[in-house]
Amino acid sequence: GTMFPAPTYFILNFKRIEQGVSGGVSLRGSLGALAGAIVIAFSGMCWVKADFNYFLLVVGAGFFGSIFDSYL
């Protein structure tokens, strides 16, 4: 993303690249992806009777999905 300036690195070799380039990751963006996964998992917990393992599974899957998307 290019909304907020942040150092961006290519996910395959972690060399610095320009923001907005496909495959680029930043600390700010990764933390945003993690926060989004937490919000989705928490909202799911409000609808489904599940334990903490469910919460961790959804957070992990959401965060891994964002990293895998950058990898692809």
C-alpha positions in Angstrom: 0.0 0.0 0.0 1.0 3.6 -0.5 -1.3 5.2 2.1 1.3 5.8 4.7 5.0 6.1 4.0 7.0 3.2 5.5 10.1 1.2 4.6 9.0 -1.6 2.3 10.9 -4.8 1.6 10.6 -7.5 -1.1 9.2 -10.6 0.6 11.6 -13.0 -1.2 15.0 -11.4 -0.4 14.1 -8.5 2.0 15.8 -5.9 -0.2 14.3 -2.5 0.0 11.8 -1.6 -2.7 9.4 1.2 -3.6 6.1 1.2 -1.9 3.2 -0.2 -3.8 5.3 -2.8 -5.7 3.8 -6.3 -5.7 5.5 -8.5 -3.2 6.4 -5.7 -0.9 5.9 -5.9 2.9 6.4 -3.4 5.7 6.2 -3.7 9.4 3.3 -1.3 9.5 1.4 -3.3 6.9 2.2 -6.6 8.6 0.9 -5.2 11.9 -2.2 -4.0 10.2 -2.8 -7.4 8.7 -2.4 -9.0 12.1 -4.8 -6.5 13.7 -7.3 -7.2 10.9 -7.0 -10.9 11.6 -7.6 -10.4 15.3 -10.7 -8.3 14.6 -12.1 -10.9 12.3 -11.4 -13.7 14.8 -12.9 -11.8 17.7 -16.0 -11.0 15.7 -16.3 -14.7 14.8 -16.0 -15.6 18.5 -19.1 -13.4 19.1 -21.2 -15.6 16.8 -19.8 -19.0 17.3 -19.3 -20.7 20.7 -15.6 -21.6 20.3 -12.5 -21.7 22.5 -9.2 -19.9 22.4 -7.8 -22.4 19.9 -10.4 -21.3 17.4 -9.3 -17.7 17.9 -5.7 -18.6 17.4 -6.5 -20.6 14.3 -8.4 -17.8 12.6 -5.7 -15.2 13.5 -3.0 -17.5 12.2 -4.8 -18.3 9.0 -5.6 -14.6 8.3 -2.1 -13.4 8.9 -0.5 -16.3 7.0 -3.0 -15.6 4.2 -1.8 -12.0 3.9 1.9 -13.1 3.9 1.2 -15.8 1.3 -0.6 -13.2 -0.9 2.5 -11.0 -0.9 4.6 -14.1 -1.7 2.4 -14.9 -4.7 
